[in-house]
């Protein structure tokens, strides 16, 4: 299913906090064919998981985002 190809976690279970906690996504590593993100607990900053985004997924995500023209280009 195409709609679930690029999921991002908003909360994950933290063992230190003993509860599902909101997470923050941090870019950990950039490689030629993928990017690796680390999920950190917002309360204790423990690493709770990782997400890999391949180059193909990055290109698809960037092509789907629309850019608004800059104010200088529309006469403001």
C-alpha positions, -999 to 999 in steps of 0.1 A, spaced: 0 0 0 15 32 -12 0 54 16 21 35 43 55 36 26 69 64 46 57 63 82 72 85 109 68 76 146 53 103 168 56 83 201 74 51 210 77 30 242 107 41 264 121 16 288 136 42 311 104 62 314 83 30 314 57 47 291 50 56 255 67 89 250 68 115 222 99 112 201 121 135 182 137 125 149 174 133 146 194 128 114 222 104 124 240 95 92 239 105 55 251 78 30 251 80 -8 221 57 -11 202 64 22 198 85 53 195 71 88 174 88 114 174 81 152 143 84 173 150 100 207 127 102 238 118 138 245 119 132 282 152 113 288 169 115 253 173 77 251 176 63 216 143 44 210 148 33 174 160 41 139 145 48 105 162 44 71 152 65 41 165 53 8 175 76 -20 144 66 -41 121 75 -12 139 109 -7 135 117 -44 98 108 -43 91 129 -12 109 159 -26 91 157 -59 57 156 -42 63 187 -21 52 218 -38 73 250 -36 57 284 -33 73 312 -53 94 336 -33 78 370 -25 103 388 -48 91 366 -77 54 376 -74 60 413 -70 59 419 -33 
